[in-house]
Amino acid sequence: MRWFLSGIVLVVVASFAPTLALADLAEAKVLVKSEPATESRALPTPPNGPVPSRKALKALVERTAKRYGVEIDLVDALVIAESGYDPHAVSPVGAVGLMQVMPETAADYGVNSIDALFDPQTNVRTGVRHFKRLLGRFGIGKAVMAYNAGEGALSRHNGFVTYPETQRYTHRVLSHYLRKKGVAPYSLEARKLTGVTLTPAMATAGARTSGRVVRQIDPSRLRLRIRPTLSERALDPGLHSSGPNSKPMFELQHLKPRN
């Protein structure tokens, strides 16, 4: 009897494990994008047919964005970041097509065939519908993060996903979108428009350095002070002498810590 019950437990665990894995994959594809595909989950195979021109694909994106009331520049930035306008693109975890739609996500919108996701019209329509739902729930900046990392990631990270890949992705999409609108990416106007604060550090989040630890200094914590012991001669660059007995013209001095 004990052996029989143990067998039941093993069967139950084995039957639920793939379902749980697929659910996690659909929610946060960013977590496993860098991992190779396993034998149990074969990647979709792109068709052998011709690929539409970029001009035709951009026209499709524009029509679909207008149809669903989403800004064309925003969808265009998303497609560029996701696939570079390659309708046959497949990610390491099985995201498909122009907008890199996961099959599990597509099923929520009535698309149950992976092969159908290679059709540009089906793919863009599904991706835009999903993105529009995210926009309605989160706003522009957080919707972009959720499209990459999953809605659950926003909750776990208090509304600002800190995964390095998502940071780079968000910076790439939003900076492209903002420049198309003539808005500086790091401006207050950009923050009001997107609902998130972009920083230059997001563009290289997670990048490895050469091994040296570079200490970043906040310039606002420094001040330039002229040493009062210097003569007028020393303050004249043309007359300033160098050598072991020379004194510096200026020195940087740390401000006292703020209370």
Buried (B, 14 or more C-beta within 10 A) or exposed (E): EEEEEEEEEEEEEEEEEEEEBBEBBBBBBBBBBEEEBEEEEEBBEBEEEEBBEEEEBBEBBBBBBEEBEBBBBBBBBBBBBBBEBBBBBBBEBBBBBBBBBBBBBBBEBEBEEBEBBBBBBBBBBBBBBBBBBBBEEBBBBBBBBBBBBBBEBBEEBEBBBEBBBBBBBBBBBBBBBBBBEEBEBEEEEBBEBBBBEBEEEBBEBEEEEEEEEEEEEEEEEEEEEEEEEBEEEBEEEEEBEEEEEEEEEEEEEEEEEEE
